[in-house]
Structure formats: C-alpha cells, structure tokens
Amino acid sequence: MTSLILLSFDLEEFDIPEEYGEKVEERVQFEVSYKGFKEIIQILTRLNIKATFFVTARFAIYYKALIQEISQKHEIASHGFDHCNFRLEDLKKSRQTLEEITSQKVLGFRMPRLKKVDDIEIVKAGYKYNSSMNPTYIPGRYNNFLKTRTAYYSNNLVNIPVSVTPLLRFPLFWLSFKNFPLSFIKLASQLTLKNDHYISLYFHPWEFTDITQFNLPNYITKYSGKEMVGRLEKYLIWLQTQGEFVYFSEFYETVRR
C-alpha cells in the first residue's frame, strides 16, 4: 500500500504578534506571509510537489491574482474569512469568496488556530471535509488527547485531523518542526506513515520569513526565514521517498468511500 502525504499551508494574515501584545500594521501582516509563500512555492515547483493551501478570504482578496495562479496547480481550501475574528456566517461567506476568485469548488475548511467549530455548521456551509483538530494536548491551546486520532467519516463530513504519532501522540505540525531535530521529525513521521499509511502536515508561510524582529517567543521565531526554508526542503525531499503527495480533497475521497 502506497503511503499518502497531505501537505498543507495556512495562508493567512501574520497576526500572531498581536497575541503577545504587539500591534502589526495590516500591510505588514500580508507582506510577511507573502514573502514566506514565495519561498514555499519555489520549493514545491522545484520538487514537483502538490499541496493544499487553506486560505483566509481576506488574504485571497488582497492577493487575488496570486490565489488564481496557485489554484491552477494546488488545492485551495478555506481558512475562514478573517484570521482574527470568527463569525458563523463567515463559514459560507469565505467558501463563496474563494470559489468566486478561483472559479473552482472549495471542499475543505480549517478553523484558524484550530479552534473548535461544530461539524454540523461546516456541513451546512457547504464543505465536504474539515481539518480543524490536532488530536493531542497543547498547553494553553487545546486538549484533544482522547479525540479520534485518524481520519473518519461522520454525518456527511470527513474529518482529517493533524497527524500525531501512535500512542504518545507527538504532534507533527509546525511547532514540532521548529523545535525538534529534523532527524527526530523524520523518525516520528516514518512511524506515523507505517501505522496510518498517510500523514497530515501543516505549516504557515510566515514561518519561512525572518520574523525575529517581532515580539515573539523563541519557540516561534526559531529557524524562521532561510533556515526554515532549508529544513522544509530537506524534509520534503526525504518525504518523496516515503510516499505520494496528494491534495486533501483527493484523500477525502478515499475516506468517504
């Protein structure tokens, strides 16, 4: 059985400094993410790897031509309308906005900061899959340690959690990638792929920009910019030997059957 690799990026406003009391001008929020995106897309193009971009409607409106362009090679899914403020009506509004910009169906949703959102509301808004849950414990954020660890289909919606290792539930997401040796991340990824036959990963484009000038903890700024770009490329080259890269929408079809 070929292992499947679900690579995703949350293309959003760079607003995380505001969680730590630093106000960031809107233009800067967009530019920081855009700079990181340019680094990512070069790697994906060079390695011929496809990915799913969970995009906020605000980012898509700001960079409409860019989103139209990347939608020709990569999947566009919804990351809400505004990364900072969530309203229930934004679920449908963000999907419709992205579909108008890309002229393509938007099937997937991921809640900003992986906050809890009712599956029923996601289905009502017209989505087919949801990737808004990290089935582990992150202090100060969420405790999903006892939640279902792998993808499942329920109530007309496929849920695709962020991948964590079996048993210990070590999370394979951006913060782990920033703060653990690459050799350890590869080992954890290999263990997860062997057990689950797929892996669901996510990063943010702003991680691939130098963000050391902002008032952020070291565990967020570590390996930002060029160092993070180099780590990602090495990891993706290794992942190419482990399985096949697919869109979340392609994986959704395998779970729904």
C-alpha atoms as an extended CHARMM CRD file, in Angstrom:
* protein
*
       257  EXT
         1         1  MET       CA              0.0000000000        0.0000000000        0.0000000000  PROA      1               0.0000000000
         2         2  THR       CA              1.3800000000        3.4160000000       -1.0040000000  PROA      2               0.0000000000
         3         3  SER       CA              1.5330000000        5.8990000000        1.8500000000  PROA      3               0.0000000000
         4         4  LEU       CA             -0.1660000000        9.2500000000        1.1900000000  PROA      4               0.0000000000
         5         5  ILE       CA              1.3240000000       12.6010000000        2.1950000000  PROA      5               0.0000000000
         6         6  LEU       CA             -1.0540000000       15.5050000000        2.8090000000  PROA      6               0.0000000000
         7         7  LEU       CA              0.9860000000       18.7090000000        2.8600000000  PROA      7               0.0000000000
         8         8  SER       CA             -0.8110000000       21.9380000000        3.7490000000  PROA      8               0.0000000000
         9         9  PHE       CA             -0.0890000000       25.5920000000        4.4620000000  PROA      9               0.0000000000
        10        10  ASP       CA             -2.3540000000       28.0760000000        6.2390000000  PROA      10              0.0000000000
        11        11  LEU       CA             -2.1500000000       31.1830000000        4.0420000000  PROA      11              0.0000000000
        12        12  GLU       CA             -3.2860000000       33.9070000000        6.4010000000  PROA      12              0.0000000000
        13        13  GLU       CA             -2.5890000000       37.3260000000        7.8590000000  PROA      13              0.0000000000
        14        14  PHE       CA              0.5260000000       37.3510000000       10.0740000000  PROA      14              0.0000000000
        15        15  ASP       CA             -1.3130000000       38.3620000000       13.2290000000  PROA      15              0.0000000000
        16        16  ILE       CA              0.3610000000       36.1250000000       15.7960000000  PROA      16              0.0000000000
        17        17  PRO       CA              2.4050000000       39.0100000000       17.3320000000  PROA      17              0.0000000000
        18        18  GLU       CA             -0.8810000000       40.5400000000       18.4810000000  PROA      18              0.0000000000
        19        19  GLU       CA             -1.3390000000       37.5510000000       20.7930000000  PROA      19              0.0000000000
        20        20  TYR       CA              1.7890000000       38.8140000000       22.5520000000  PROA      20              0.0000000000
        21        21  GLY       CA              0.7790000000       42.4740000000       22.7060000000  PROA      21              0.0000000000
        22        22  GLU       CA              2.4350000000       43.7660000000       19.5310000000  PROA      22              0.0000000000
        23        23  LYS       CA              0.2370000000       45.5800000000       17.0410000000  PROA      23              0.0000000000
        24        24  VAL       CA              1.1820000000       44.8370000000       13.4280000000  PROA      24              0.0000000000
        25        25  GLU       CA              0.0630000000       47.0310000000       10.5330000000  PROA      25              0.0000000000
        26        26  GLU       CA             -2.2950000000       45.2290000000        8.1490000000  PROA      26              0.0000000000
        27        27  ARG       CA              0.0210000000       45.7640000000        5.1700000000  PROA      27              0.0000000000
        28        28  VAL       CA              2.8710000000       44.1320000000        7.0920000000  PROA      28              0.0000000000
        29        29  GLN       CA              0.6700000000       41.1800000000        8.0790000000  PROA      29              0.0000000000
        30        30  PHE       CA              0.0300000000       40.4190000000        4.4200000000  PROA      30              0.0000000000
        31        31  GLU       CA              3.5920000000       41.0900000000        3.2550000000  PROA      31              0.0000000000
        32        32  VAL       CA              5.2120000000       38.7840000000        5.8150000000  PROA      32              0.0000000000
        33        33  SER       CA              3.0280000000       35.8730000000        4.7270000000  PROA      33              0.0000000000
        34        34  TYR       CA              3.5060000000       36.7180000000        1.0470000000  PROA      34              0.0000000000
        35        35  LYS       CA              7.3170000000       36.6610000000        1.3680000000  PROA      35              0.0000000000
        36        36  GLY       CA              7.1940000000       33.2520000000        3.0050000000  PROA      36              0.0000000000
        37        37  PHE       CA              4.7650000000       31.9760000000        0.4080000000  PROA      37              0.0000000000
        38        38  LYS       CA              7.2020000000       32.8830000000       -2.3850000000  PROA      38              0.0000000000
        39        39  GLU       CA              9.8680000000       30.7350000000       -0.7120000000  PROA      39              0.0000000000
        40        40  ILE       CA              7.4800000000       27.7960000000       -0.3450000000  PROA      40              0.0000000000
        41        41  ILE       CA              6.1900000000       27.8840000000       -3.8950000000  PROA      41              0.0000000000
        42        42  GLN       CA              9.7410000000       27.7920000000       -5.2610000000  PROA      42              0.0000000000
        43        43  ILE       CA             10.4100000000       24.5800000000       -3.3300000000  PROA      43              0.0000000000
        44        44  LEU       CA              7.1200000000       22.9740000000       -4.3720000000  PROA      44              0.0000000000
        45        45  THR       CA              7.7570000000       23.8540000000       -8.0210000000  PROA      45              0.0000000000
        46        46  ARG       CA             11.3610000000       22.6600000000       -7.9320000000  PROA      46              0.0000000000
        47        47  LEU       CA             10.4170000000       19.3320000000       -6.3420000000  PROA      47              0.0000000000
        48        48  ASN       CA              7.1600000000       18.9800000000       -8.3190000000  PROA      48              0.0000000000
        49        49  ILE       CA              5.1290000000       18.5800000000       -5.1320000000  PROA      49              0.0000000000
        50        50  LYS       CA              1.4630000000       19.4900000000       -4.7730000000  PROA      50              0.0000000000
        51        51  ALA       CA             -0.0750000000       20.9460000000       -1.6360000000  PROA      51              0.0000000000
        52        52  THR       CA             -3.3250000000       22.2260000000       -0.1700000000  PROA      52              0.0000000000
        53        53  PHE       CA             -3.4600000000       25.9000000000        0.8230000000  PROA      53              0.0000000000
        54        54  PHE       CA             -6.0200000000       26.8130000000        3.4840000000  PROA      54              0.0000000000
        55        55  VAL       CA             -6.5460000000       30.4880000000        2.6450000000  PROA      55              0.0000000000
        56        56  THR       CA             -8.3840000000       33.2290000000        4.5020000000  PROA      56              0.0000000000
        57        57  ALA       CA            -10.7840000000       35.1560000000        2.2900000000  PROA      57              0.0000000000
        58        58  ARG       CA             -9.0840000000       38.4080000000        3.3130000000  PROA      58              0.0000000000
        59        59  PHE       CA             -5.7360000000       37.1480000000        2.0410000000  PROA      59              0.0000000000
        60        60  ALA       CA             -7.3450000000       35.9290000000       -1.1790000000  PROA      60              0.0000000000
        61        61  ILE       CA             -8.9980000000       39.3070000000       -1.7790000000  PROA      61              0.0000000000
        62        62  TYR       CA             -5.7130000000       41.1340000000       -1.0920000000  PROA      62              0.0000000000
        63        63  TYR       CA             -3.7380000000       38.8510000000       -3.4470000000  PROA      63              0.0000000000
        64        64  LYS       CA             -6.4690000000       37.8290000000       -5.8700000000  PROA      64              0.0000000000
        65        65  ALA       CA             -4.2110000000       37.2220000000       -8.8900000000  PROA      65              0.0000000000
        66        66  LEU       CA             -1.8190000000       35.1470000000       -6.7850000000  PROA      66              0.0000000000
        67        67  ILE       CA             -4.5870000000       32.8740000000       -5.4960000000  PROA      67              0.0000000000
        68        68  GLN       CA             -5.9570000000       32.4560000000       -9.0060000000  PROA      68              0.0000000000
        69        69  GLU       CA             -2.4930000000       31.4370000000      -10.1910000000  PROA      69              0.0000000000
        70        70  ILE       CA             -1.7150000000       28.8870000000       -7.4640000000  PROA      70              0.0000000000
        71        71  SER       CA             -5.1860000000       27.3520000000       -7.7600000000  PROA      71              0.0000000000
        72        72  GLN       CA             -4.1110000000       26.0270000000      -11.1610000000  PROA      72              0.0000000000
        73        73  LYS       CA             -1.5090000000       23.7290000000       -9.5590000000  PROA      73              0.0000000000
        74        74  HSD       CA             -2.5460000000       23.3810000000       -5.9190000000  PROA      74              0.0000000000
        75        75  GLU       CA             -5.7580000000       22.9070000000       -3.9660000000  PROA      75              0.0000000000
        76        76  ILE       CA             -7.4000000000       25.9450000000       -2.3710000000  PROA      76              0.0000000000
        77        77  ALA       CA             -9.4140000000       25.3550000000        0.8130000000  PROA      77              0.0000000000
        78        78  SER       CA            -10.9210000000       27.7760000000        3.3300000000  PROA      78              0.0000000000
        79        79  HSD       CA             -9.2210000000       29.1010000000        6.4570000000  PROA      79              0.0000000000
        80        80  GLY       CA            -12.1570000000       31.3100000000        7.3420000000  PROA      80              0.0000000000
        81        81  PHE       CA            -12.8020000000       34.8810000000        6.2610000000  PROA      81              0.0000000000
        82        82  ASP       CA            -10.6800000000       36.7500000000        8.7950000000  PROA      82              0.0000000000
        83        83  HSD       CA             -7.9480000000       35.0600000000       10.8170000000  PROA      83              0.0000000000
        84        84  CYS       CA             -8.6100000000       37.1360000000       13.9440000000  PROA      84              0.0000000000
        85        85  ASN       CA            -12.3740000000       37.2540000000       14.1320000000  PROA      85              0.0000000000
        86        86  PHE       CA            -14.7640000000       34.3790000000       13.5370000000  PROA      86              0.0000000000
        87        87  ARG       CA            -18.4800000000       34.6060000000       12.9230000000  PROA      87              0.0000000000
        88        88  LEU       CA            -20.6360000000       31.6230000000       11.9970000000  PROA      88              0.0000000000
        89        89  GLU       CA            -21.8080000000       33.2570000000        8.7800000000  PROA      89              0.0000000000
        90        90  ASP       CA            -18.1590000000       33.5360000000        7.6870000000  PROA      90              0.0000000000
        91        91  LEU       CA            -18.0410000000       29.7780000000        7.0780000000  PROA      91              0.0000000000
        92        92  LYS       CA            -20.1930000000       30.0480000000        3.9640000000  PROA      92              0.0000000000
        93        93  LYS       CA            -19.0070000000       33.5390000000        3.0610000000  PROA      93              0.0000000000
        94        94  SER       CA            -15.3470000000       32.5200000000        2.9520000000  PROA      94              0.0000000000
        95        95  ARG       CA            -16.0870000000       29.4840000000        0.7650000000  PROA      95              0.0000000000
        96        96  GLN       CA            -18.1260000000       31.5590000000       -1.6660000000  PROA      96              0.0000000000
        97        97  THR       CA            -15.4190000000       34.2380000000       -1.8570000000  PROA      97              0.0000000000
        98        98  LEU       CA            -12.6880000000       31.6930000000       -2.6240000000  PROA      98              0.0000000000
        99        99  GLU       CA            -14.8630000000       29.9900000000       -5.2400000000  PROA      99              0.0000000000
       100       100  GLU       CA            -15.5630000000       33.3150000000       -6.9360000000  PROA      100             0.0000000000
       101       101  ILE       CA            -11.8440000000       34.1320000000       -7.0610000000  PROA      101             0.0000000000
       102       102  THR       CA            -10.6220000000       30.7100000000       -8.2220000000  PROA      102             0.0000000000
       103       103  SER       CA            -13.6690000000       29.6070000000      -10.2840000000  PROA      103             0.0000000000
       104       104  GLN       CA            -13.2700000000       26.2210000000       -8.5470000000  PROA      104             0.0000000000
       105       105  LYS       CA            -15.1710000000       24.2960000000       -5.9010000000  PROA      105             0.0000000000
       106       106  VAL       CA            -13.8120000000       24.6690000000       -2.3790000000  PROA      106             0.0000000000
       107       107  LEU       CA            -14.3340000000       21.4360000000       -0.4470000000  PROA      107             0.0000000000
       108       108  GLY       CA            -12.3130000000       21.8540000000        2.7340000000  PROA      108             0.0000000000
       109       109  PHE       CA            -12.1650000000       24.0170000000        5.8420000000  PROA      109             0.0000000000
       110       110  ARG       CA             -9.6600000000       24.5820000000        8.6370000000  PROA      110             0.0000000000
       111       111  MET       CA            -10.5240000000       26.7840000000       11.5920000000  PROA      111             0.0000000000
       112       112  PRO       CA             -7.9420000000       29.4540000000       12.4900000000  PROA      112             0.0000000000
       113       113  ARG       CA             -5.7980000000       28.3620000000       15.4570000000  PROA      113             0.0000000000
       114       114  LEU       CA             -7.5890000000       25.0010000000       15.2530000000  PROA      114             0.0000000000
       115       115  LYS       CA            -10.3760000000       26.2390000000       17.4650000000  PROA      115             0.0000000000
       116       116  LYS       CA            -13.4940000000       24.1200000000       17.9220000000  PROA      116             0.0000000000
       117       117  VAL       CA            -16.2610000000       24.5530000000       15.3610000000  PROA      117             0.0000000000
       118       118  ASP       CA            -19.4270000000       22.4730000000       15.0450000000  PROA      118             0.0000000000
       119       119  ASP       CA            -19.2710000000       19.8660000000       12.2570000000  PROA      119             0.0000000000
       120       120  ILE       CA            -22.9540000000       20.4280000000       11.5170000000  PROA      120             0.0000000000
       121       121  GLU       CA            -22.2930000000       24.0970000000       10.7740000000  PROA      121             0.0000000000
       122       122  ILE       CA            -19.3980000000       23.1720000000        8.4940000000  PROA      122             0.0000000000
       123       123  VAL       CA            -21.6410000000       20.8340000000        6.5050000000  PROA      123             0.0000000000
       124       124  LYS       CA            -24.3960000000       23.4680000000        6.3250000000  PROA      124             0.0000000000
       125       125  ALA       CA            -21.8440000000       25.9150000000        4.8950000000  PROA      125             0.0000000000
       126       126  GLY       CA            -21.1880000000       23.5230000000        2.0160000000  PROA      126             0.0000000000
       127       127  TYR       CA            -17.9090000000       21.8540000000        2.9570000000  PROA      127             0.0000000000
       128       128  LYS       CA            -17.0460000000       18.1940000000        2.4450000000  PROA      128             0.0000000000
       129       129  TYR       CA            -14.0870000000       17.8560000000        4.8090000000  PROA      129             0.0000000000
       130       130  ASN       CA            -12.7580000000       19.5270000000        7.9400000000  PROA      130             0.0000000000
       131       131  SER       CA             -9.1360000000       19.6740000000        9.1230000000  PROA      131             0.0000000000
       132       132  SER       CA             -9.5230000000       21.7220000000       12.3000000000  PROA      132             0.0000000000
       133       133  MET       CA             -8.3230000000       19.3720000000       15.0220000000  PROA      133             0.0000000000
       134       134  ASN       CA             -4.9340000000       18.4110000000       16.4390000000  PROA      134             0.0000000000
       135       135  PRO       CA             -5.5520000000       15.2010000000       18.4480000000  PROA      135             0.0000000000
       136       136  THR       CA             -3.0400000000       15.9070000000       21.1870000000  PROA      136             0.0000000000
       137       137  TYR       CA             -2.5150000000       18.2390000000       24.1620000000  PROA      137             0.0000000000
       138       138  ILE       CA             -1.0190000000       21.6820000000       23.5640000000  PROA      138             0.0000000000
       139       139  PRO       CA             -0.8130000000       23.6450000000       26.8590000000  PROA      139             0.0000000000
       140       140  GLY       CA             -2.7650000000       26.8840000000       26.7420000000  PROA      140             0.0000000000
       141       141  ARG       CA             -4.4140000000       25.9720000000       23.4270000000  PROA      141             0.0000000000
       142       142  TYR       CA             -6.4270000000       22.7630000000       23.4960000000  PROA      142             0.0000000000
       143       143  ASN       CA             -6.6200000000       19.2690000000       24.9330000000  PROA      143             0.0000000000
       144       144  ASN       CA             -7.6990000000       16.7610000000       22.2830000000  PROA      144             0.0000000000
       145       145  PHE       CA             -5.6000000000       13.8740000000       23.5620000000  PROA      145             0.0000000000
       146       146  LEU       CA             -8.5610000000       11.4970000000       23.7510000000  PROA      146             0.0000000000
       147       147  LYS       CA            -10.1290000000       12.5540000000       20.4450000000  PROA      147             0.0000000000
       148       148  THR       CA            -10.0950000000       10.3130000000       17.3540000000  PROA      148             0.0000000000
       149       149  ARG       CA             -6.5220000000       10.3030000000       16.0520000000  PROA      149             0.0000000000
       150       150  THR       CA             -7.0190000000        9.4320000000       12.3760000000  PROA      150             0.0000000000
       151       151  ALA       CA             -9.3780000000       10.4950000000        9.5710000000  PROA      151             0.0000000000
       152       152  TYR       CA            -13.0260000000        9.4410000000        9.8000000000  PROA      152             0.0000000000
       153       153  TYR       CA            -16.3540000000        9.9930000000        8.0340000000  PROA      153             0.0000000000
       154       154  SER       CA            -19.3720000000       11.0200000000       10.0780000000  PROA      154             0.0000000000
       155       155  ASN       CA            -22.5740000000       12.9870000000        9.4210000000  PROA      155             0.0000000000
       156       156  ASN       CA            -21.6870000000       13.6960000000        5.7820000000  PROA      156             0.0000000000
       157       157  LEU       CA            -18.3120000000       15.1980000000        6.7080000000  PROA      157             0.0000000000
       158       158  VAL       CA            -14.7970000000       13.7630000000        6.5350000000  PROA      158             0.0000000000
       159       159  ASN       CA            -12.6180000000       14.9050000000        9.4300000000  PROA      159             0.0000000000
       160       160  ILE       CA             -8.8770000000       14.9040000000        8.7400000000  PROA      160             0.0000000000
       161       161  PRO       CA             -7.0090000000       15.6530000000       11.9810000000  PROA      161             0.0000000000
       162       162  VAL       CA             -3.4210000000       16.8740000000       12.0320000000  PROA      162             0.0000000000
       163       163  SER       CA             -1.1890000000       13.8180000000       12.2650000000  PROA      163             0.0000000000
       164       164  VAL       CA              0.2430000000       12.7170000000       15.5930000000  PROA      164             0.0000000000
       165       165  THR       CA              2.2560000000        9.6090000000       16.3220000000  PROA      165             0.0000000000
       166       166  PRO       CA              0.5380000000        6.4940000000       17.6820000000  PROA      166             0.0000000000
       167       167  LEU       CA              0.4370000000        6.0510000000       21.4780000000  PROA      167             0.0000000000
       168       168  LEU       CA              2.4050000000        9.1290000000       22.6330000000  PROA      168             0.0000000000
       169       169  ARG       CA              0.5780000000       11.3910000000       20.1720000000  PROA      169             0.0000000000
       170       170  PHE       CA              3.6140000000       13.5200000000       19.3780000000  PROA      170             0.0000000000
       171       171  PRO       CA              2.2290000000       16.2380000000       17.0450000000  PROA      171             0.0000000000
       172       172  LEU       CA              3.6460000000       16.5200000000       13.5420000000  PROA      172             0.0000000000
       173       173  PHE       CA              2.8920000000       20.1730000000       12.9920000000  PROA      173             0.0000000000
       174       174  TRP       CA              4.7860000000       23.4220000000       12.5550000000  PROA      174             0.0000000000
       175       175  LEU       CA              5.8700000000       23.9700000000       16.1760000000  PROA      175             0.0000000000
       176       176  SER       CA              7.3540000000       20.4890000000       16.4200000000  PROA      176             0.0000000000
       177       177  PHE       CA              9.1890000000       21.0430000000       13.1530000000  PROA      177             0.0000000000
       178       178  LYS       CA             10.6670000000       24.2630000000       14.5330000000  PROA      178             0.0000000000
       179       179  ASN       CA             11.7840000000       22.9250000000       17.8840000000  PROA      179             0.0000000000
       180       180  PHE       CA             12.9350000000       19.3270000000       17.3920000000  PROA      180             0.0000000000
       181       181  PRO       CA             15.8540000000       17.9190000000       15.3850000000  PROA      181             0.0000000000
       182       182  LEU       CA             14.9770000000       17.0610000000       11.8090000000  PROA      182             0.0000000000
       183       183  SER       CA             16.1590000000       13.5030000000       12.3970000000  PROA      183             0.0000000000
       184       184  PHE       CA             13.5710000000       13.1190000000       15.1640000000  PROA      184             0.0000000000
       185       185  ILE       CA             10.7930000000       14.5830000000       12.9660000000  PROA      185             0.0000000000
       186       186  LYS       CA             11.6850000000       12.0910000000       10.2250000000  PROA      186             0.0000000000
       187       187  LEU       CA             11.5760000000        9.2090000000       12.7050000000  PROA      187             0.0000000000
       188       188  ALA       CA              8.1810000000       10.3080000000       14.0720000000  PROA      188             0.0000000000
       189       189  SER       CA              6.8820000000       10.7800000000       10.5200000000  PROA      189             0.0000000000
       190       190  GLN       CA              8.0930000000        7.3340000000        9.4790000000  PROA      190             0.0000000000
       191       191  LEU       CA              6.4070000000        5.7320000000       12.4800000000  PROA      191             0.0000000000
       192       192  THR       CA              3.1320000000        7.5070000000       11.6910000000  PROA      192             0.0000000000
       193       193  LEU       CA              3.2560000000        6.6070000000        7.9970000000  PROA      193             0.0000000000
       194       194  LYS       CA              3.9290000000        2.9620000000        8.8220000000  PROA      194             0.0000000000
       195       195  ASN       CA              0.9870000000        2.8360000000       11.2270000000  PROA      195             0.0000000000
       196       196  ASP       CA             -1.5890000000        5.0270000000        9.4240000000  PROA      196             0.0000000000
       197       197  HSD       CA             -0.4670000000        4.8070000000        5.7600000000  PROA      197             0.0000000000
       198       198  TYR       CA             -0.8520000000        8.5800000000        5.4900000000  PROA      198             0.0000000000
       199       199  ILE       CA              0.3680000000       11.7480000000        7.1840000000  PROA      199             0.0000000000
       200       200  SER       CA             -1.3520000000       15.1410000000        7.5060000000  PROA      200             0.0000000000
       201       201  LEU       CA              1.0340000000       18.0890000000        7.9300000000  PROA      201             0.0000000000
       202       202  TYR       CA              0.5990000000       21.8490000000        8.1760000000  PROA      202             0.0000000000
       203       203  PHE       CA              2.7630000000       24.9530000000        8.2220000000  PROA      203             0.0000000000
       204       204  HSD       CA              2.3150000000       28.7230000000        7.8080000000  PROA      204             0.0000000000
       205       205  PRO       CA              4.0530000000       30.6990000000        5.0540000000  PROA      205             0.0000000000
       206       206  TRP       CA              5.1130000000       33.3910000000        7.5530000000  PROA      206             0.0000000000
       207       207  GLU       CA              7.4080000000       30.8240000000        9.2020000000  PROA      207             0.0000000000
       208       208  PHE       CA              9.5920000000       30.9990000000        6.0930000000  PROA      208             0.0000000000
       209       209  THR       CA             10.1920000000       34.7330000000        6.5060000000  PROA      209             0.0000000000
       210       210  ASP       CA             12.6390000000       36.2130000000        9.0280000000  PROA      210             0.0000000000
       211       211  ILE       CA             10.3210000000       37.1620000000       11.9160000000  PROA      211             0.0000000000
       212       212  THR       CA             12.9860000000       37.6050000000       14.6120000000  PROA      212             0.0000000000
       213       213  GLN       CA             12.2810000000       41.3800000000       14.7930000000  PROA      213             0.0000000000
       214       214  PHE       CA              8.8100000000       40.7610000000       16.2030000000  PROA      214             0.0000000000
       215       215  ASN       CA              7.9320000000       40.3680000000       19.8690000000  PROA      215             0.0000000000
       216       216  LEU       CA              7.5040000000       36.5940000000       19.7980000000  PROA      216             0.0000000000
       217       217  PRO       CA              8.7690000000       33.7100000000       21.9530000000  PROA      217             0.0000000000
       218       218  ASN       CA             11.8770000000       31.8820000000       20.7680000000  PROA      218             0.0000000000
       219       219  TYR       CA              9.9200000000       28.6920000000       20.1290000000  PROA      219             0.0000000000
       220       220  ILE       CA              8.0230000000       30.5830000000       17.3910000000  PROA      220             0.0000000000
       221       221  THR       CA             10.9120000000       32.5500000000       15.8610000000  PROA      221             0.0000000000
       222       222  LYS       CA             13.3630000000       29.6220000000       15.9330000000  PROA      222             0.0000000000
       223       223  TYR       CA             14.5150000000       28.5340000000       12.4580000000  PROA      223             0.0000000000
       224       224  SER       CA             12.4630000000       31.2720000000       10.7910000000  PROA      224             0.0000000000
       225       225  GLY       CA             13.4050000000       32.5380000000        7.3560000000  PROA      225             0.0000000000
       226       226  LYS       CA             16.1300000000       30.8580000000        5.2900000000  PROA      226             0.0000000000
       227       227  GLU       CA             16.8770000000       28.2350000000        7.9590000000  PROA      227             0.0000000000
       228       228  MET       CA             13.2580000000       27.0990000000        7.9300000000  PROA      228             0.0000000000
       229       229  VAL       CA             13.2450000000       27.0700000000        4.1180000000  PROA      229             0.0000000000
       230       230  GLY       CA             16.2670000000       24.7640000000        4.1240000000  PROA      230             0.0000000000
       231       231  ARG       CA             14.7420000000       22.4480000000        6.7090000000  PROA      231             0.0000000000
       232       232  LEU       CA             11.4870000000       22.1910000000        4.7750000000  PROA      232             0.0000000000
       233       233  GLU       CA             13.2400000000       21.3530000000        1.5150000000  PROA      233             0.0000000000
       234       234  LYS       CA             15.3230000000       18.6100000000        3.1510000000  PROA      234             0.0000000000
       235       235  TYR       CA             12.2120000000       17.1860000000        4.8080000000  PROA      235             0.0000000000
       236       236  LEU       CA             10.1710000000       17.2100000000        1.6020000000  PROA      236             0.0000000000
       237       237  ILE       CA             12.9640000000       15.5570000000       -0.3890000000  PROA      237             0.0000000000
       238       238  TRP       CA             13.0230000000       12.8090000000        2.2430000000  PROA      238             0.0000000000
       239       239  LEU       CA              9.1990000000       12.5340000000        2.2360000000  PROA      239             0.0000000000
       240       240  GLN       CA              9.2670000000       11.9200000000       -1.5080000000  PROA      240             0.0000000000
       241       241  THR       CA             10.9790000000        8.6050000000       -0.7410000000  PROA      241             0.0000000000
       242       242  GLN       CA              8.2470000000        7.6810000000        1.7460000000  PROA      242             0.0000000000
       243       243  GLY       CA              5.0300000000        8.0860000000       -0.2340000000  PROA      243             0.0000000000
       244       244  GLU       CA              2.9020000000       10.0330000000       -2.6990000000  PROA      244             0.0000000000
       245       245  PHE       CA              1.8350000000       13.6490000000       -2.1970000000  PROA      245             0.0000000000
       246       246  VAL       CA             -1.9280000000       14.1670000000       -2.6240000000  PROA      246             0.0000000000
       247       247  TYR       CA             -4.3900000000       17.0010000000       -2.1020000000  PROA      247             0.0000000000
       248       248  PHE       CA             -6.6320000000       16.8570000000        0.9470000000  PROA      248             0.0000000000
       249       249  SER       CA             -9.5710000000       16.6340000000       -1.4620000000  PROA      249             0.0000000000
       250       250  GLU       CA             -8.0700000000       13.5120000000       -3.0560000000  PROA      250             0.0000000000
       251       251  PHE       CA             -7.5760000000       11.9260000000        0.3520000000  PROA      251             0.0000000000
       252       252  TYR       CA            -11.1220000000       12.8850000000        1.3210000000  PROA      252             0.0000000000
       253       253  GLU       CA            -12.4350000000       10.7070000000       -1.4880000000  PROA      253             0.0000000000
       254       254  THR       CA            -10.6020000000        7.6450000000       -0.1050000000  PROA      254             0.0000000000
       255       255  VAL       CA            -12.1050000000        8.1410000000        3.3860000000  PROA      255             0.0000000000
       256       256  ARG       CA            -15.6370000000        8.8310000000        2.1370000000  PROA      256             0.0000000000
       257       257  ARG       CA            -15.9640000000        5.5170000000        0.2690000000  PROA      257             0.0000000000
